[in-house]
Amino acid sequence: MKKLSLAVVCLLVAVACGDSGSGSFDPEAGFSQGSQGELRSLAYAYQPASRLVYGYSMSMNMNMSADLDVPDAFDNMTMGASLAGSIAYDVSAGATDGTVVISIRPEVTEFSLSEFTVDGEAMPDELTEFDDPAAAGLDEFIPQMTVTLDAKGDVLAMQVGDVTVPSELLGSFGGSGFSDPSGMGMLSTLFGPELPIEEVRVGATWTTTDTQDVPFVGEMTVVTQHEIVGEENRDGRDTIIIESVAEMTPLTMDFADMLKSLQDPSTLASLGMSADELNMAELEAELFEEMDFDFSMTFDYDSMATTTWLDYSAGITVATESDMDMTMTMKMDSPEGGGDMTMGIGTFIAMLLIEDGASA
């Protein structure tokens, strides 16, 4: 597998250096049992030596405006994109009772740009048509990962590509509702919400919270409200429908400060980088500093909502739909010029179970 991009490694470094996050389900805070239908105890029950395959579709619309004091700068850009494919879950037993290890392998089979304009001018077809998504490198759009999960949906360990995610970050990928800082929102869709320990029925509500103190970013908190809004037979399975709505404090990342941390070989080595990669990362950090180039990005999540159809008998997610709106602001300053860019991104992701059987 290929390594993560430098930006993602920087984010992992920043969180790894931070204080331990606090989060997970608190049964005493904000829990209501509900009043309709049969009481049920909910748990994920992925079966070792099995494979689940989900089909997915994703659409994204972007509108960017820029105020840049650099040569040949554009004023605005619009883009509409969609992709589709499958995500395979290969399940094996975890090291302790009640846990499983899930290897997640995505595949992109379709990609299209419905719109791509710069300053009102449509871009040429060769920039918007992709006959072979794999050849264009789009298979790496959704990372391969391995996750250890417990029966309530808490992520106990995670490896993305060849990088082991620091333990301080793990609460961010479970039911707490923390979404992918890139704005794609895919990680909040893969696992479903963290489930309460009490029995529940339609109308039940609960809250999950994740708070982390991240260097160069500050305190970052996500609060997610979950509610069971109904029951439905979905593709022949009896499911409960869980709606999860998350609120997140704005996140600002200063890449100049983050790249300086890459000069600490011990920190990078803890992320599994080889000697050659350590040398390259250090050279990139030094080059960035010599360029006297400042670059920061602020992510402001306007809305993050996910609906999950959970087969409560089998203990597996049948379908999810996730809708997210985010505003990203970039500030740049260099000897050649600088300025601001503001990008609004709307993302919708749907996943549906299409194969449930034993691994080959």
N, C-alpha and C positions, 0 to 999 in steps of 0.2 A: 504494500500500500504506500501511497505517496504521503509525504508529510503535510501538515496543515500549512496554510499560508502564513506569512510572517505576521500579518495583522492579528490572526487568530491566536498565534503563539504569544504575541504580546499581551493579549487579553488574559490568557491563561496564566502568564507570569504575574500579571498585576493581581489577579485574584489569589494566586498561590501565596503571595506575600502578605495578604490581608488577614484580618482577624477571622476566626471561624464564624461562619454564618449561623444565624439562628432561624429555625423554621420548623416545618413539619406540622402535622395536625394536632391541635390542642382540643381535646374533647370537652374541656370546660369553657371554651371561648366560642360563642356564636353558633352553637349547635342547636338545631330544632329537629325533632323526630319526624314531623309531618303527621297528617291526619287522614290520609286516603289510602285505602287498599291494604294489602298484606304486608306485615313487617318482614324484612329480609336482611340477612347478614351478607354484605357485599365483600368480595375478595377476587383478586386476579388469580387464575388457576392455569397458567400456561403449562402444558404437559411436556416433560423432558422427552427427547427423541421425536419431536413433532416439528412440523413446518407450517407456518401461516404466511400466506401471500396476500398483500393488499394492493389493489389498484388505486392509483391516486391521480388527481388532476390539480393543477395549480395555475392561477391566473394572477397577474400583477400589473398594475397601472402606475406609472410614474410621471410626475410633472416637476421639472426642475427650472428654477430661475436663478440667474447668476448676475453678480455685479463684480466683475473681475478687471483689475488693472494690469492685464497681460496681453501680449500680441495675439491677434486672431481669436479673441475670446468670444464665446457665444452668449446670447442673452437668455434664451430659454430652450428647453428640450422636452419632448414628450415621448413616452414609450409605452406600448401595451404588449405584454408577452404572456404566453401560456405554454405549459409543458405538462406531459403526462407520462406515466410509466407504472412500474410496480416496485414494491418493497417487500423483500422476503425476510421473515423472522425464522431463524433456525434456533430451536430451544434445546438447552441441555440443563442438567441438574446443577444447582449451585452448591457451594461448599457447606452450607448449613441448611437445616430443614426449613422448608417454606420459601426458599429462594431459588431463582432460576437465572441462567445466563442466556441472554438473547443476542445472537449475532445478526445484525441488520445489514442487508445488502440491497441497495437501491439500483434501479435501472431506469434510465430516461429513454423512452421510445419515440416521443413526439415533442417537437419544439417549434414554435412559430412566433413571429413578431407581427402583431396586427397593426401596429403603428410605430413609426420611428421618425420623428421630425426634429430638425435643428433650426431654430429661428423661423419656423413655419414651413421649411422646405423638407419634403420627404427624402429620406435617404435612399441610395441606390439599392436595387434588389439583391445585389451580391452581399450587402450588409444585413439583410433581413431574412434571407432564406437559408435554411439548414436542412439539407436532404439526409444527412447522417449525424444525428445528435451525438453519438459516441465519438465519431471522428472529430467533432468540434469541441470535445472535452466536457460536454454537458453532463456526462455520467458522474462527474465529481461535484456537481452542483449540490447534491445532497450527500453528505459524507457517510462512508462506511463506519460503523461503530459496533462496539460490544458493550452490553449493559448487564449489570447484575441488579435484579429487581426483587422486592419482597411482595408478599401477597396483598399489601395495601397500596402498592404503586410507588413506594419510596425507592429512589435510585441509590443503591449502595456502592456501586463502582461503575466507572465508565471509561472506555478507551475510544477515542476518536482518531481514526487512522492509526498511526503508531504512537500517538500521544496519550498518556494517561492523564485524565482530568483530575486536578487536585481535589482532595476530599472537601475542601472548603466550598467548592462550587457545586457539589452534587445536589444539594437541595434545590438548586435553580432549575434542574431538569425534571423534577418529579411533579407531583400534583400541586406544587406551590403556584404554578402558572407563569413562572418566569419564562420569557420568550427569548428567542435567538436574537442577540444584539445586532446581527446583520440586517434585521428587518424582515427576514424571510418567514419567520414564525414556524418553521417546520418542526423544531424540537418539541414545542408545546403540543403538537398534534400526535406524535408518535406513540405516547404511552398512556394517554388518558389521565383523568384527575386522580389525585390521591384520595383514597376512600376512607370514610369514617370507621371507627372501631365499633360503634353501636349499630344495632339493627335500625333500618330506615324504611320509609315508604314514601309514596308520592307526596310531595310538599316538603320533604326534608331539606334543610339547608345547613351548610357548614362553611367554615372559613379556613383557608390556609394562608400562612404568611412566611415570607422569606426576607431577611434583612442581612446585608453584608456591608462591611466597610472595606472599600476597594481603593488601594493607592492610586493617585492621580485622578480619581473619580469621586470619592467620598462615599457617604452612606447611600446605599441603594436598597429600596424596599419594594416588594411586590405583595399586594394583598389580593387574594382571589376569593370571590363569593361563588359557591356552588349550590345548585338547587336541582332536585329531581322534579322535573316538570310533567312527567307522564310515563306511560308504558306504551309499547308499540311492537307489533310483530314485524320485524325487519328481515326480509329475505328468508322467511321461514323460521326465524329465531325470536323467542320472546325476550324483549329488551326493556330496560329502563332508560329514560332519556335524561341526561345530566347536562345542564347548562352551566358553564363556568365563565365568569366575567372578571378580568384582572385589571388592576390599576397599578401603574409602575411610576416611580419617581424618574424624572428625566436623567439620562445617562450621558456624561461628557467624557470623552477619551482624548487625551493629549498625546499624540503619537511621538512627539519629540521626547517627552519625558519617558514614555514607555520604551522607546528604542534605547535609551541610555541604560535601562535595566538589562538589556541584552549583552552588556559588557561583563556581566557576572556569569562566568562559565558554570559555576555550581548550580545556579538557578536553572540554566538551560539544560544542563546535564540531567537534572531531575525530571525534565520533560521528555527524556529519551532521545535527545539529539546526538548524532554522532560527532566525532572530532572534526570532520570536514565541515559539517553543518554548523558547528559552533564557531569555527573560524570564519565561515561565510557570514554568519549573523553578526559577528563582531565587526567585520569589515563594512557591512551595510550600515551598522549603527554609527561607525566612525565617519563614513561618507556622508550620512544624513546630517551629522553634527557640523561637518566642514562646510556643507552647503548653506548653512544658516537658514534653514527652511523650517518654519513652524506650521503645524497642521493639526487642527483639532476637529472632532466630530461630536455633535450632540444629537442624541436620539430621544425624541419626545413621543411616547406612545399615546395616541389619542384614544384608541380603543383596542382591546384584545378580548375576543369572545370565542369560545369553543363549545360546540355541542357534541356529546358523546353518546352513542348507542351501545350500551353494555349488556351482553348476554349474561344475565345474573346466574343462570344455572351452570353454564360452561366456564364462566369467569374470564371471558375474553371480550375485547372490544370488537364490535361488528362494523362500526362506521364512525367517522368523525367529520365535522365541518368546522373550520376555523377561519375567522374573519378578523383582519387586523389593519388598522390605519396608523401610520407613523409619519412624523415629520423629522427629517434629518437636516441639520444645519452644519455646514463645513466652513471653517475659517482658515485661510492660508496667508502666509506672509513669507516672501523670499526677496533676494536682491533684484530679481527680474520683475517683481510685482506681486500682487496678492488680491485679496477680496473675499467675498462671501458667496456661498451657494446654498440655496434652500431647496430641498427635495421632498415632495409629498409622495408617499408610497402606500398604495392599498393592495393588500394581498388576501386572496381567498384560496383555501386548500381543502379538498375533500378526499377522504380515504374510505374504501369499502373492501371488506374481506371477500376475496374471490377464490381462495383455496385454503382448505383446512384438512390436513392429513399428515401422515407419518413422513419423516424425512427419508429421502432415497438413500 
